Amino acid sequence: MQHRRRLAVAATVVALIGAVVAAPAARAEDTSGASIAYSDLYLKLIAAFPAGWVLDSCQAVLGVTGRSGICSATLVLEYFYPDGSFGKMPWYADPASATGWSVEPDSCASLTDAEYLLWVDYDNFVNGYADSGPQLTDEQISLYGICWFMGF
């Protein structure tokens, strides 16, 4: 997939996004979590990308801020958060949080190396690189596919 073939994030991209993310957001008046403070960057991003995620955070930031630059980041799905930062999991309103929101737990974090090797064997079989492969459940295919994608 295209995701696997891109280069790692360049220092210029990190510096650009870091500078934009570092801009302070308005503070929530209620620290009990009832109110969420949305950064200017988040408001621009959600207006341009209502789904709440992008495949190229660098291009998205450049596009909504009107800045120019070169993006050489790996293309991956990234959610944007109310504070203007990015991450791989969606966020949700959380009244128990001081910010009023939290990031969903990463379902991929608990996967093992053995499960990854199982996915590689399955991926090779499905793509015609092996004569046989493991039998996976629909749940395994869905989870592993989200966490590790499927190669060519």
C-alpha positions, -999 to +999 in steps of 0.1 A: +000+000+000+009+036-004+012+039+033+041+016+035+060+032+007+063+067+020+093+081+038+093+088+075+083+122+088+109+149+079+122+173+105+105+202+086+071+186+090+076+180+127+087+216+132+058+230+111+031+210+129+048+215+163+047+253+158+010+253+149+001+228+176+021+248+202-002+278+197-023+281+229-059+273+227-086+291+246-090+276+281-121+259+292-139+280+318-152+249+335-123+225+345-148+198+354-148+187+318-182+201+309-167+225+284-142+217+256-118+244+245-113+241+207-081+255+193-082+277+162-064+250+143-090+224+153-119+247+142-102+252+108-095+215+104-131+204+113-145+229+089-123+216+061-125+179+071-158+172+089-151+135+093-125+145+120-095+128+104-070+132+075-045+110+057-019+137+055-017+160+086+010+181+071-009+189+039-040+195+060-023+220+083-007+238+053-041+239+036-061+253+065-035+278+076-025+291+042+012+283+048+035+268+023+060+241+028+072+206+017+055+176+032+074+143+031+055+125+059+042+090+058+006+090+048-014+076+077-049+082+090-047+107+118-075+121+139-072+157+150-080+167+185-096+198+201-062+211+212-049+210+176-028+179+180-030+147+160-032+110+169-041+076+156-073+072+177-105+092+177-115+114+206-147+116+225-164+140+250-154+130+285-169+149+314-144+133+338-115+148+320-102+183+329-102+191+291-137+178+285-124+151+261-103+120+260-087+098+233-102+063+228-079+034+238-057+019+211-070-016+203-037-023+186-016-017+216-023-052+231-015-072+200+015-095+202+044-103+179+029-137+174-003-121+162+017-099+138+034-130+123+000-147+120-012-116+100+019-116+078+013-153+069-024-145+062-014-114+041+011-134+021-015-161+014-043-137+004-019-118-019-007-150-036+027-152-021+021-184-002+002-216-011-015-217+023-022-195+052-038-194+086-076-194+091-085-161+108-119-150+122-137-120+108-129-101+140-091-109+136-091-099+100-108-066+108-086-058+138-053-069+122-062-050+090-068-018+109-036-022+129-012-034+102-030-028+069-026-053+040+003-053+016+003-059-021 
